[in-house]
Amino acid sequence: MKNIHIAVDLGASSGRLIAGYDGKEGLITEEIHRFGNGVKKENGSLVWDIDSIFNEIVTGLKKCFEKYAEIDSLAIDSWGVDYALIKDGKAIKPVYAYRDGRTESAIKAVHGIIPFEKLYERTGISFQPFNTVYQLYADKLNGRLHEADAFLMIPEYLNYLLTGVMKKEYTNASTTGLVNAETKEFDKEIISALRLNEKLFTPLSDGGETVGNLKPEIAEKVGGNLTVKLCLSHDTASAFYTASKLGGKRSALLSSGTWSLLGTVTDVLHNGQNARECGFTNEGGYKRTFRFLKNIMGMWVVNNAAKECGLSPKDFCDEAESSEYNYTVNVNDAEFFAPESMTEAIKAHLKKSGAPAPKSTADLASCVIYSLAKSYAESVKEMEKIAGQTFDDIVIVGGGAKNKTLNALTEKFSGKKVIAEPIEATAIGNILIQRGE
């Protein structure tokens, strides 16, 4: 009898249920169910259809039990920072998406109480306008937070719907900007200063711990029961866990997807001025280590530019090979976060910097690929300087690892060997943690 473990891997554009089990050559993964995901506009705000996501998980679980008579466990991972507020066991709708622009006044208010320099010193988390601390404060300002008797990050909320058990997990909680980097629990001083409800911030649990079994009505609907566990529920934490097993102690790690997360796993907290000014963050990792990394806009820029050019991301990148255009943009600039048109935003940025306009799709693709590769190379150099460590190579996992043009340019600009492993790194990490490996 195979020992079957199910990874529910949720991304900003799709979700998947992937089965993992042992084969002759090690762990075998098999996609059982895939579904589309994405933000939707509701009353002028960008939100997640959390009910649809949950229904798709249930549909996928039913397919899993149709294929496998017995399943050991399931764990859910997703992006960080977003959450559901809960009142009397039910979500307070809507569940906002991180790309919604509702935090502008909250950021000013939070920094008026606690300067960002102090937040960074205490949490090690870099500034992003969508950090949970700002989202929660926006909910305080509009009164929603006052109604809530609980809050759960996205994977935790979905676990709760499956099991009826509320349990918070460390790696995803670390993305909130509210976890103390020394104690590795929610920071009571920050929570008190912001006058947030302390009862919402319950103790954190670790990947591998049990949440509970499926509720009877869910088990009946899907045709079986299993144990729901915590994995490293922030998707990048699961991906880094896998990547760290592929590289050595002197390997930089790059999880390349919608976001490109470039960093390393370490026991050392880097929360000084240089790390802060360079935009590095110290998110939670396996066994409460740190993922010292930098968020880079990543394939988000590629995917959106390709779509506007009527090409697949692969075909768009292939176009770059026929161009000699090598002018670049800062892919982390705020204007690329959620532009009405990615291609127009790129052209405007180039014009502002005095660079000649790209004359073709190939020129545009070349600009994007060169910009990403240079950003990766610069980030590795910054990381080496701050951490006092030299990296021999860069292990790239995720969908972006398939991009041979980008990999070659990254190797060229960084001077580091690139080890590209286009595997399901997040799902594999999810499953390995379930298995206790």
N, C-alpha and C positions, 0 to 999 in steps of 0.2 A: 504494500500500500504506500503510495507516494505521500509525503508530507507536503501539503499544499498551503502556500501563504499568498494572500492577495494584497497587492499594493494598489491603493487608490491614489493616483498621481494627478493632482489638479493643477492646471496651468491657466493663464489668463485667456487663452484662445481655445483650449480643449481640455477634456478630462479623459482619463483612461483607467480601466481596471486591468491589472496585469497579474497573471498567476506566476508564481515561482516555485520550482521543485528541482530536485537533484536529477541529473542525467549522467551519462558515462563520463563526460568531460567537465563536470561541475554544474553550477547553477544554470538552469534553463528558464527563460522567461517567455511568456506567451500572452499576447494581448487578447483579452476576452471581450472587452467592450470599449468603444470610443464614442465620445459625444462632443458636440461643439459647446463652447463656452465663450463668454464675452460680456463686456459691460453693456448696459442698455440705458437709454436716457429716459428719465422719469421725473416729471415736474421740474425740468431744467437741471437735474442732477444726474451724475453717473453712478449707477448702482449695479449690484449683482443680483441675478435671479436665483436666490439661494434655495428656494423651493424646487426649482427645476434641477439644480445641481444635485440636491438630495434624491429626487425622484430618479435621476439617471443612475445614481449609485445603487439604488434599490433594483432598478432594471438590470444593471450589470451584475449584481450579486445573484439575481435569479438565474442569469445565464451561466454564472460560475457553478452554481449548484446543479444545473442541468448537465454540466460537463463532468463535474467531480462530485461523487457521492458524499465525500467528507472533506472538509476544509479546516485546517488548524486555526488560522488567524487572519486578521485583516488589520491594516493600518492606513491612515490617511495623511498625505502631505499636501501642502499648497504653498502659494506665495505668502509672504509675511505681511505685517502691519494691519491688515483688515480684520474685522471682528463683527460679532453680532451682540447687540445689547439685548438682555433678556428680562422679562417681567412675568412673574407667575408661570415660569416654564416655557414661555413663548417669545420668539424674537420680536423686538420692536422694529417694525419695517420703516424705511427701507434699510437694507444692509449696504452701506456706501462702498464704492470702489475707490481705490487709492488715487486714481487719476482724476477724481472729482476735485474741483478747485475751492472747496468750502473752508479751507484752513487758514486763509490769509490773515483774518483778524485774530484767530486763535494763536497763530505763531507770534504775533506782536504781543499779545496778552501774556503768553507763557514766558517769553523772553523778558518781559517787563517784571516778572516775578522772580524768575531764575534765569540769569544770563546764559546763553548757549554754552559759553566756555565752561561754566560750572556743570551744566547738564552733561557735557562731553567728559569732563573729568570724572564724574560719578558713574556714568553708564558706558562710556567708550563708544557710543553710537553716533555716527556722523549725521549731519543735518540733511534731512530730506523733508520737503514740505508735506509729505503724506505720512510721516512717522505717526504711530498710534497716539503718542502723547498729545500731538496737535489735534488729531481727529477726536480724541476723547474730550479735549478742552472745547472744541467746537460744539460737541454734543452737550457739554455743560452750559455753554453760552445760549444754546437754543432750547434748553430745558429737557432734552431727551435723556440725558444722563441721570437726572433727578428721578425719572420714572423707573430706572433699571435696578434690579436686585442682583444681577449677575452680568458678567460679560465674558465671552469666550472667543478666542481666535477662530478663524474659519474651520480648520480641521477639528478643533475641540468641540465646536458647535455641532458639526456633522456627527462626531462621535456620540455626542449627547442625544441627538435625534435617533441614533441607532440603538443606544443602550440605556438611556435615561440617567447616565452618570456624567457629572461635570468634573473634568480633570484637566488641569493646565499643564502644558509641556514647556520645558526650558528653552529650547532653541527658537521656537516661534515667539515666545514671550520676550526673548532678548531683542527682537526687532521693534518692540514697542517704544524703546527709549525710556523705559520706566524700571528696568532691572538694574540693580546695583552691580557693577562689575567686580566688586570685591566679595560681597556676600552671595551673589548669584541668585538672589531672590528679589522680589519687588522692593523698590527703594522707598522706605516709609517717609524719609525726609522730603523727597520730591512730591510724593502723593499728598502729604500733609500741607506743604507749601502751596500746592495748587488747589487745595481744598477739594480733593476728589474723595469719593466714598471709599474708605479703607476696606470695607467689607467685600468690595469687588475684587480685591487683589489677594487671592488665596495662595497658599504655598504651591510651588512648582514641582512637577514630577519629571522623570527622565525617560528617554527612549528605551523601549523594552518592557516597560511596566504595563500591567493589565488595566484596561478601562472597565471592561465587563462583557457579558454575553449580549447577544441581540435581544431586544424586547420581544416577548412572545408574538405580538402582532406582526413584527417585522420578520421574525423567523418563519412564521406561517406564510407570509407573502412571498418570501424568496425561496422557500423549500428546504430550509436547513438552518442550523445554528453554528456559531463559531465564536471564538474569543476576539474581541476588538482590543488591539494593543496600541500603545503609543510608539511611533517611530521617531526619528528626528524630524518633527512635523513641518519645520521650515524646509521647503524643497531644496534649497541650496545646501543646507546642512547635510541632507541625505546624499546629495551629489558630491559634496566635498569628502564625505566619509568613503564613498567608493573611489574617488580620484586619489585619495591619500594612500589607498592600497595598491594603486597602479604606479605610483612614483616613489621616490626615495625621500630621505630627510632634507635633501637640497633641491627639491622640486617645488616650483610655483604651481598653483592649481588654478585652472580657469574653467568655470562652468559657463558654457556658451549657449545662451538661449535668447529669449526676449530681452532679458538683461544679461550682460556679461559680468560675472563676478570673479574677480581675479585676486588671489590671495594665498594664504598658507594657514595651516592649523598649528596652534602654538599654545603653550601654557602661560605665556607672558602677555600681560596687558600693555598695549601701546596707546596711551591716552594723553600724550604730550602735545605741545603746540604744533610740531611738525606734522604729526599724524592728523591732527584736526584740520590744519590748513590745507593739507593735501587731499582731504576728503576720505580718509580711511576710517573704517568702522571695525568694531570688535564684537561681532555677533557670536551667539552661543554655538558650541560644537559638542561632539560626542564626549561624554563623561565630564561635561561642564568645562571643556577647553574653550579657547577662543578661535573663531574664524576671523583672522585679521585680513581684511579684504577691502577692495574698492568696487563700488557699483559703477559700471560703465553702461551706457545706453544700449549697446549691443545690437542684436539682430532686429530689434525694434525699428531701428533706422533702415536697415536693409529691407525688411519685409514691407514696410510702408512705402518706401521709394519704389521697390519692385512692383508693388500693386498698382501704383499710380502710372507706371510705365507699361502696364499690361503684361508683365513678365512674372514668371515664378522667381522666387529668391535665387535659386541655382542659376537660371538663365541670366538673370540680372547680373550676378557676380561674374559669370563667364564673359559677359560683355566687357568687363574691365580689362581683360587680357589684350584686347585690340586697341586700347587707348594708351597714350603716353602722358595723359593729364595726371599731374601728381600734386595739385594743390589740395589742401586739407581744411577741415573744419574741426572745431572742438565738439565732439559728439556728445559731451556731457552738458553742453549749454542748455539752459532752460527752454530755449525756443524749439528744441527738438523733442520735448517731453510729450506734448499733445497738440501738434500743429494741425491746422486745417488742411495744409498740404505739406508733406515732408519735402518734396522736390523743390517747392517754392521757398521753403525755409532754408534749405541748403544753398540755393542760389542767392538768397538775400544775405546770408552769412558770408558767402564768398565775396559778394559785391562790397559789403561793409569792410572787409579786410583788404580790399584792393586787388583781389585775385581776378584773373580773367574768367568770364562766364564759361561753364561747360557747354560745348557745342553739340553734344550728342548724348544719347543714353549711355554709351560706352564711357564718355568722359564723366558723367554723373556717377556711374557705378565705380569707376576708378577712384573718384574723390571719396566715396563712402568707404570703400575697402582700405584705401591708404589711411584714411582718418582713424578707422578702428584699429588697424595694425599699429599705427604710431601711438595711439592711446594705450594699447596693451604694453608696448615697449617702455613708454614713459612711466607707466604705473609700476612695472617690475623694478625699474631703477629707483623710483621713490621708495618702494617697499624694502629694497635692499638697504638703502640708506637709513631708513627709520628703524628697521629691525636689526641692523648690523649683521646681516647675513647675505651671502652670495648664493644665488640659485643657478644650478647647472642646466636645468631644462624647465619647460612649461608643459604640464599635462593638461590637455584640453579634452573635456567631456561634454556631452550634450549634442544637440542638433547642429550647432555651429562648427563642431569638429569635422563635419563633412566638407567644409568649405576649403578646398585645397589652395585656392588663390590667397585667401586670408591667412591660412596657416603658413604659407611660404613667405608672405610679407612680414608676418609676425616674427618668424625665425630670422629674417634678414635684418629687421630694425632692432630687435632685442639682442641679437647675437647669442640667443639661447636655442638649444635643440628643442623642437616641438614634437611632443608625443601625442598624436591625435587618436583618441579612442571614442568614436561615434557610437557609444553604447547608451543604454537606458540607465544612466548613472543614478538618477534620482530614484527610480523604481527599484534598482538593484540595492541601493543603500537602504531603502525602506524595508525591503525583504530581509536583508542581512541582519538588521536590528531586530526584526521580529524573531528571527532564528537564533538570536543570541550570539551572532558572529561579528 
